[in-house]
Amino acid sequence: MRSSRTDSLHLAFKVLVYISLYFATAFLLGPLLAWTGGYMAGITATGLLAASLTNGLCLRIYEQRGLAAIGLPSDKAALINLAFGFAGGMAAAALVLAGPLLTQAARIVRDPASQASVSSFFFVAAMLLFGSAGEEMLFRGYGFQILLRSAGTWTTVVPVGVVFALLHAGNPNANWLGLVNTAGFGILFGYAFVRSHDIWLPIGLHFGWNFTLPLFGVNVSGLTMRLTGFTMQWSAGKMWSGGDYGPEASLLTSAVLVVLFAYLWKAPIRRQSSALLDPPAGNVTCVPGQPFSPSA
């Protein structure tokens, strides 16, 4: 049997290969895709393709499996989990903004800078969906799952959530509360994967949140997405509105994150069989490093 030190080095090497492959692929694809599709489409396509290629290569090299093995099954349970995620993300974003609107701490007004159209609506919605899918495949994909398999649930979920936040530190108008809340979302999405053992649930949550905020005309992680021709005008301070970073940098989002965790804990999520985390059929040996397994 290999020593614990050897196992740790082998794990670290796999994670390093995973990260290196992603950045190398993104570096090669990024300029070409930005040139052919424009900045927004290019950066979104780069993230999704780089994550897909990186996961696909690592799965083929180390596990002799296809891309679906990271938790992308095409079955009814996957569709149900995607729907639960999307509904939860939308409801959480709406809840953050409903209070200020009802108390007149904010109001929705026409945005003269926005040239909303049906085509731009669907284009931005598609970019948000593909962007969410690319980020979740990267952060909850092969690298995340082999760490989960070896190090355990929260030892993996929390640090990866923090890294998820740190990579948003370069976004426009990022601040400490926005990054704390973004880390909360990273941990939430990690828990969503642990809960379902598929990536569809965190993709649904991520997309539901990112899609709903622009419907009200507010920024998403410091980025302005024009969808409806309207914007929210705030009379409340930045601790409630989030300022130019958007509601993700507000105390309202901090509170709603707790509600969203409770939703994930109680929602009737469909637990999938994981090719990387679950023991083979007939093997009753527990997976090392898994201190608990949330019920489906």
Secondary structure as GFF3:
##gff-version 3
##sequence-region A 1 296
A	DSSP	alpha_helix	4	37	.	.	.	ID=ss1
A	DSSP	alpha_helix	39	58	.	.	.	ID=ss2
A	DSSP	pi_helix	59	63	.	.	.	ID=ss3
A	DSSP	three_ten_helix	67	70	.	.	.	ID=ss4
A	DSSP	alpha_helix	76	102	.	.	.	ID=ss5
A	DSSP	beta_strand	106	110	.	.	.	ID=ss6
A	DSSP	alpha_helix	118	139	.	.	.	ID=ss7
A	DSSP	alpha_helix	142	151	.	.	.	ID=ss8
A	DSSP	alpha_helix	153	166	.	.	.	ID=ss9
A	DSSP	alpha_helix	176	196	.	.	.	ID=ss10
A	DSSP	alpha_helix	200	215	.	.	.	ID=ss11
A	DSSP	beta_strand	230	234	.	.	.	ID=ss12
A	DSSP	alpha_helix	238	241	.	.	.	ID=ss13
A	DSSP	three_ten_helix	243	245	.	.	.	ID=ss14
A	DSSP	three_ten_helix	247	249	.	.	.	ID=ss15
A	DSSP	alpha_helix	251	266	.	.	.	ID=ss16
###
